Amino acid sequence: MIFLAVLLAAVAARADDLLHARGYKMAGDAARMRIVVNFNRDPEFRWFVMKAPHRLVVDMPEAGFSFDADDLAARGMVASVDYGNLGQGRSRIIVSFDGPFSVERLDILANESDGGFRLVADIAASSDAAFDRVMAEQVETTASTRTTPKADRLGKIAAPGDRRFRVVVDPGHGGADTGAEGETGTQEKTITLAFALELKQALERSGQFDVFLTRDRDLFLRLDERVRIAQQHEADLFISIHADAIRLKNVRGATVYTVSDKASDAEAAAKAIRENLADAIAGVAVEEENQEVADILADLIRRETQSFSIRFARSLVGELSTAIRMIPTNPHRFAGFRVLRAPDVPSVLLELGYLSNAQDEALLRDPEWREKAARGIVEAIGVFAAARQGAGG
């Protein structure tokens, strides 16, 4: 009996000492995710990435796991979550993603409430080239790490001057989301795709740019997927093309929008609401995330990106004003557009005109007018690209 009591006590002591993962939570979308795992003590983890499929691997001492299966279900960028014991006193969590990603932050923080610890990982969509660079760096540093200083990662990304300027053109709407409709039945998704294809050809003819489309056919894409495509191509500029319809049928002309938490005017705010509902219109559940900025550097990157977006918007208004009709009051406006929220890609939304106006609708259907508009955009991008590359990015 004494031996049994001692044995049971030893087992209980080992159970108390065993690392325990008490829960797994994740939130986000196809462009950005946050993963949180709670532990009873510091897991002293190491992490690395793997390819085919793209995976984040977190190794730690042997652990017990209490995860809810519903919390592990695929969402956003995450395709699957696996975990278990490897033997020899080690355990592992594997998070598989549906494409290349970057680890912006992976840290352990102390919980003030219960004395435990939580692993926090901030993940962002990335490009294959950037992912491959991270894997190459792993080989040089024994393929594992605890954290990676963000400044170091940023410094190793190829400078825009090392390659041609990259533009991602986003034809708004598509598939089940038809967008606005004109008096004669013109659908916004059709106009935006036709113009995007023509703009891509015009940009490629200049010989200065690498150009990518978020869609090249009648296809529905979530707003966060459009953002992710821009990030995967390491875009230097993202242009989302639209042609809205509003109640005031006399309003016409092109408008350029940039992102801002505070709208420039009531119409810009209403426009952002309409565009941000694109996912809901197509039957996709929209989860709004309110995550803290990971650190001061990330906030500075966003501010710099927004500054570049505004700079390009002003150039675009200037060039388009000589090519096509702009809306007469405040042709550069801003509001909280979800599709413009890539933190590291200067982005604008271009409203070519209003399908609710008969004259604009006729012009939007006119190939010659679209060609003039495309030429103006190409000129604006050329000026912007030259300024960015001349300043070293």
N, C-alpha and C positions, 0 to 999 in steps of 0.2 A: 504493500500500500504506500509506503514511504517513497519507493522508487517511482510508482505511478504518479504520485503527487508532484515529485520533482520533475518528472518528464512533462506533465501537463503545464507546470509552471514555466518550464523552458520553452514549450511551444507557444504559450501565451505571450511570453516576453519577446520571442521572435516575431509574433504577429504584430505586437505593438511597435516593434522596430522596423517592420517591413514598410517600404515606400508604398503609398497607396494613392492611386489616381481616382479622385472621388467624383469627377464629373468632366464632361467635355461639352463645350459650347462653341458655336461659330455663327457668324452673321456677315452679310455682305452681298455682293453681286458678282457679275462676270468680270468686273474690272478691279475689285478690291475686296479683300476678306480680312476679318479678324477672328483668330482662333484663341480660345482660352481653356486651359486645363488646370483644375485645382488639385493640389497635392497636400498631404499631411505634413510633409517636410520638404526641404530643398532637394529636388531630384538630381542635381549635379549632372545635367544632361549634356550631350553632344549632338550636333545636328549636321546634316549634309543633304545634298540634293542628288537625285538620280533621274535618268532619262528613259523614255520608252517604256511606260508612260512617264510624264513629268511628276516627280514625287519629292516630298519633303520627308526626311527620315529623322526621327528624334530618338536617340538611344539614351538609356538611363539604367540605374541599378534595378535588380529584380523588383517587380511591383505587382500589387494587386490592383485590379481595374473594376470600377463600378460605373460603367457608362450606360446611359439610356440609348437603346437602339434608335429611337426617333431623333435624337440629337446628332447621330452619325449619318443620317440620310443625306444624299447628295444635294447640294444647293450652291448657287452662285458658280464660282470657279472650281469648287471641290467636287470631284467625281466619286470618291469613296474614301473611307477611313478604316484602317485595319490596325490591330494592336495585339500584343501577346508577349509571352516570355520566350527568350532565345535559348535558355539554358545557361549554365556557367555564371549564374547570378546576374544576367542582363535581361532587360525588357526593351520593347521598341513600339513606337507609334509611327505609322506610315500614313501620310495624307497624300492622296493622288489627285492631280489637277487635270483639267481638260485641255491644258496648253501650257506654254512656258510662263514662268512667274519669277518674281524677285522677292526676296525676304527683306523687307524694309526694317523689320525689328523682330527679334526673338530673345526675350528676356524673362527672368524670374523675378517676381515681385512678392513682397511679404504681404499677407492679408492682415489687416489691423484687427479684424473682428474675431477670428478664431485661431490665430497663431499659425495658420497654415501658409502655403505659398501657392502662387498661380503662375503658370507659364502663359505668356502673352506673345502671340505671333501676328504681325501685320504683314499681309501678303498682297502684292499688286501684280496685275497682268504685265507681262514683259514680252520681249522678242526672243526668237530662237538664238539670235546672235548674242544677246546679253546673257541668256541662260548658259550658252556654251562657254562664254567667258568665265562665268562663275564656276562651272565644272572644271575648267582648266586651272583656275586658281586653287581649287580644292586639291588637285594633284600636287601642286607645289607646296601645300601646307598640310600634308598628310590626310587630306580629304575629310577633315572634320574641324569643327570650331565650336565655341560657346556663344559668342556674339560677334558681329562684324560691324565696326564703326561705319556709319553711313557716309561720312566724308571720304573714307577710303574707297567705298564702292562707287561713289559718284565720280571720283577722280579717274577711274579706269574705264569709263564709258567713252567710246570713240567720239571724238569731236566732230561736229557737223562738217567742218572743212575737209575731213578725210574722205568724204563721199559726196555724191550729188544730193541736193536739197530734196527732202521727201515730203510729198503732199498726199494726204488721205482725203478723198472727196466722198462725202456721205449723202447719197440720195435719200431724202427724208421719206418716212413711211414705207409701205410695201406690204405685199401679202394681204392678210386680213385687215390690216390698217391702211385704208385707202387714202386717208387724209382728207383735205378739202375737195369740193367739187364745184365746177363752174356752171354757169347757166346753161351751157350747151352740153354738159355732161363730162367735161374734161376733168380727169381725176389727178389730184396732186401727185400721187405716187408715180403716175406715168410721166408727167412733166419733169419731175425731179430726176428720174432715171435717165430720160432722154438727154436732159441738159448735162448731167454728170458724165455720161459717156462722151458727149461732145467736148466738154471741158477737159476730160482726160486726154483726148486726142490732141486738143490744142496745146496743152501743156507738154505733151510728149514731142510734138512737132518742134517745139522751141529747142529741144535738145539739152535743156538745163535741169530737168527734174525727173525724179522717179515718182510715179503716180500710182496710187492704189485706190480702189473703190471698196466701200463697206459692203455694197451689193452690186451685182451686174445683171440682175434679173428681178422678177417680181417676187420678192422674198421678204418675209417678216423678220426683223431683227429687234431685239430688245435694245433699249437706250444704252444700257451698260455694255452690251456686246459691241455696239458701235464705238464706244470709248475704248474698249479693249483692243479692237482691231487697230486703232490708231497707235496704241501703245506697243502692240506686237510688231508693227512695222517701224517702230522708233521714229514716228512722224515728226517732222519739224513744223508742220502746220496741218490743221484739221479744219475743213470747211463743210458744214452741213447745209444742204440745199433744200429750200422750201418754197411753197407758193400757197399762201393761206387764203381763207375766205372769212370776211367779217360782215357784220350787219350793215355797216355804212357802205353802200355800193359805189359811192362817188370817190372813195379813198383808193388811190392807186400809186404805183411807184415802188422801187426797190428799197429795202431797209437792211442794215447790217446790225446784228446783235452780238454782244459779248456777255459773259457771265458776271453776275454780281448778286450778293445776298440781298441787296436793296435795289428794287426796280427803278428805272429812270422815270417811268410814267405809268399811268394806269393801263394803257394799251400794251406796253411791254410786259407788264405783270400778267395781263390776261393771255397774251401770246405764250408766255412761259407755261402757264397753267395748261393751256390747250396742248402744247407739245409734250409736256411731262405726263399727260394722260395717255400717251400713245400706247404704252404697255397695257394699261387697264382696258383700253378699247379693244385690244386684241385678246383679252382674256387672261393676261399674265398678272399674277399677284405682285404688287409693288411693295417692297419693304424699304421704308426710309430708315437710313442708319444715321445715328447721331454719335459718331465716334470722336474721341478727343484727338487733336493733332498729336502725332507721335512725338514730335520734338520741334524745337525752334527752327531747325534747318529745313524740315519738311514745310513749315509755314512760309519760310523765305522762298522756297522753290515755287510754291503756289503763287505768291505775290509777284515774283519775277515773271512767271508764265502769264499771269493776268495782265501785267504791264506790256508784254510782247503782243498779247491778243489785242489790246486796245490800240497799240501802235499799228498793227496790220489793219485793223478795222478802219482807222482813219485814212490809211493809204488806199484801202479798197473803196471807201466812199469817194475819195478824190478821183480815182481812175474811172469808176463807174459813172460818175457825174458827167463825164465828157462822152460817154458811150450810150447810156440809156437814161431813162427818167428815174429819178430818185424821189422818194416821198418828200414833200416840200418842207416838213417840219421835223427837225431832229432825225436825220437819216441814220445816225449811229445811236442805238439805244442799248439798254442792258437790263437783264433780269436773271432769275435763278434757273437757267436751263440745265437740266440734268445731263444732256448730251454734250455740253461744253465743259464738263467738270474734270477732265483729265488734268491732274495736278502738274504734269510735266510737258504738255503739248499745247502750244498756243492755238486757240480755237475760236471760230466765229460761226454764227448761223446767218446765212444769207437768204433773205426773203426776196425772191426775184420779182415778185409782184403779187397782186391779189386776184385770185380766180373769181372773186365776187364782183369784180369790175369787168364789164364787157370788153373794154379796150385792152386792159391788161391780159385778159384771157386770150384774146386774139393774138397779142404779141407773144405770149408764152408758147403758143402753138406755131409760131412763125420761125422756121429754121434760120432765116437771115438775121432776125432780131437776136436769137439765141447765140448766133455766131459773134455778133457785136458785143454782147454781154460777156461771152467767154473771153474775147480779146482783152476787154477791160480788166477782167480778173487775172489773166495771165500777166498783164503789165504790172498790176499791183503786187502779185506774188514775186515777180522778178525784182522789183524794188526792195521788197521786204527781205527776200533771200540774200540779195547782195549786201544789205546792211547787216544782217545777222552773221553771214560768213566773213564779211570784212572786219567785224568786231570779234571774230573768233568764236561765234556761236551765241 
